[in-house]
């Protein structure tokens, strides 16, 4: 069973994308967050990891 992916607004007006209880990325505009959500929903679980650089 896959974990729920959702977008939630923050107090500073940006959006955070969550998978289950884990925040994947934050500080996005709503459009960016929705595109990210759609992108990771199509990928296998291990392929959605991001590396900060």
Secondary structure, 3 states (H helix, E strand, C coil): CCCCEEEEECCCCCEEEEECCEEEEEEECHHHHHHHHHHHHCCCHHHHCCCCC
